[in-house]
């Protein structure tokens, strides 16, 4: 289909269709989620301990903020800042501990969804177009397979990197060293709270934020001509580490800062800002550091001026 657009890593073939596909159960995803959900519930009911809760919260903050939001999303996928290779490995490894996929798997899942959402027609699976429970089933336990998929190419610095290839092969097994350490420090309570409950809540929470951030909320920006828009979810900045500002992210996908307006708390960017002050990261991208997306319009400004006026984001932390 010649009217399909390409993105950075996804290139439609002549026969590619963005809407002809099947939703199939992915037994690996379903059993992985079920295992950690059951084990997490066992931990909560058999070991209702304060120290288990503290371990759960601390590891959630580290893996979701430093790992998923900063390492996987803003660094590996969007390259919104640069850092030393060793630190990149650490951040991405922390993102692997979230339990979604390895580096290449996360890039693939993100970029194929993004490619779908940039077409003039987007199926209900990649658009989060189904109802709450059906979308939960689709996203958490199923996979969407196109009959004639596009060509997907990951840059060689990731695809051929031996460390990233190791993470991709062993992303589920990465929980074992952490579980062993937690067992030595706090027994089964820490393992069930710090590994299984954390993985289950991380996966469910990631889906839930994505579900609502593509359906409703605060809309400061719109990209004309696209069937799927992003929405901000005010009030969730601290517990999502800035990933709730998804409307801003749709508008400025290159930006390391997701909470770009005053009062939009973005702990992920605060972390990046701290690393920058320590000299560990550089070339941090902001909303105005790349050309605007075609059709981007600010909702509270006239169309004719919004497409031209630069956006001046604050430079300090959230």
C-alpha positions, 0 to 999 in steps of 0.5 A: 500500500503506497500510502503507508508512511515509513518511520525510523525503523519500520519500512512498509513493503509494496504488499504491506497492509497496516490493518489486515492482521490477527490478534492471537494469544501469546502463551509466553506473555500470558503465562509470564504474567499469570505466574508473577501475578499469582506469586505476587499475591502469595507474597502479599497474603503470606508475608504482609511485611513492611520491609517487603513493601519497602523493597517493592517500592524501591525496586519499582522506582529504580527499574521503572524510572531509571530503567524503563522510562530513562534507559529503555524509552528516552535513551535506547528507543528515542536517543533523546540524550547521550551517555557513556556506553557502560552507563547505557548498559546499566540503564537498559539492564534495569529496564530489562528487569521490569520484565517486559522484554529485552532491548530489541524486543522493547524497540520492536514493540514500541516502534511497530505500535508507533508506526501503526499510530502514524498511519491514516487508519490504525487497528484497535489493538495498536490504538488501544481502541478496545474497551478496558477489559478487552484491551487488557487481555489483548495487550497483556496476553496477546500479540497482533500479527499482520498478514503482510508486515513491514520491514523492521530494522534495528540499528547495528549498534544495538542489533549487533551489540553482544551485551544487548544480544545477551539481554535479549536472549536472557531477559526473563532469566535476569530476574534470577540473580535479583531474586537470589540476592533478595532471598539472601537479604530477606527470604521469600518475602523479599523475593515475592514482593521485590520480583513477582509482585513488582513485575506484575504491577509493572506490566499491568501499570504500563498497559493501563497508562498506555490505555488511558493515554491514548483514549482520554485526558488533557490534550494540549497538542494534536497531530492533524490527520492521524486517527490516534492522538496522545493525551496527558494524564495529570496527577500521575507524574510521580507514580509514572515517573513522567510517562503520563505526559503522553500527549507531550510525547506524541508532540515531541517524541525526540524530547528527553523531557516529557513534562514540558509545561510548568507544574508537569512533574517529570521525575525521569527528567529530574534523574536525567538532569542530575546525571547531566550535572554530574557529567554522565550524560550530554546532548539532552534534547528538548522540545525545540531541538528538532523540527516539529512533526508535520500537522502539530498544533497546540490546542489553546492557540490559533492554528495559523500561529501555533504551527510557527511559534516556538515552544519555550519549555522550562529548563529546570527539573520538575 
